[in-house]
Every structure is written in structure tokens, then in C-alpha cells.
């Protein structure tokens, strides 16, 4: 499996604290030197390991925001 390189440019916020110190975070990340995108996933305490997540462009994140604003929670 190829090495995946990433750089967390900015932490937007922590959504929840998970087992063993992991947290679900929304960050802005550059993957493999590409343009930065919004990224939502689980991270180990020192960001040395990560879980599966989703990566969104700014336009996709705006669309998701609009969809979430439409639903009643």
C-alpha cells in the first residue's frame, strides 16, 4: 500500500471524543500535496493514526450545510 502523506492545515473543531482518546474532527487537510479540502474523520490523540472519513470541497461542504439546515433535529 502506498504511503499517504497529509498535512493538517487547520483544525476547525472537535465533534466528539471517542474511545481510547480518539476524536472525531473537522479539519482542513492537504492530501499528498494537493489542494486543501475539508475533512471529517476519527483521529488518534497525536494524529499518528486515522479512521475512515470523508473529504469535501468548499462547495460540497456548503451544500451539506444547506441540507442539514433543512432537516429538523
N, C-alpha and C positions, 0 to 999 in steps of 0.2 A: 504494500500500500504506500502511495506517495506521501511525502511529508506535507502537511497542511500548515502554511505559515499564516499567522494572523497578528494584527496589531489593534488593540483596543484603543481607539482614538478618544472616546468619551463614554463615560458611564452616565446614562440618562436616569436610571433608577433601579432599585431592587424591588421586585414584585412580591417575592416571598422567600422565606428561609426554609430550606429543606433539610432532610436527614443528613447527618454526618457533616454539618457545616456548609453544605452546598446551598446555592441561592439561585433563584430564577431572576435573570437580569435583562433589562433592555439597554443595549449598548450601541454605539456606532463603531463598526469594525471594518478594517480593510483586510480582505482575504486574499492571500497570495499576491500582494502588491497591487491589487485592483482598487478601483474607486470604493470609498467607504459606503456602507449601507447600514440600515438599522437591523439589529439582530436581537432576537429573543430566544434565550436558551438557558439551561442549567449550567452552573459553573462550580468547580471545586473552589475551596477557600482562597487559594493563591492563583487562580485562573490557569493552573497547570493541566487540568483536565476539563472536558466539556461534555455535555449531553447533546442529544439531538435537539435541533431548534429550527427556527425559520429566519430567513433573511429577506428584508423588504426594502425596496427603493422608497424614496420620499413620497412619490405618487401613490405607491401601493399602501404605505402607512396612512396617508390622508384618506384613501378610500376605506381602509379598515376603520379608521376613526369615525367616518361618516356612517358606516354600517352599524357600529357599536352605539352611536348616538341615537339611532333609530329604534333600538330594542329597549324594552323595559326590563330592568333588572330588579 
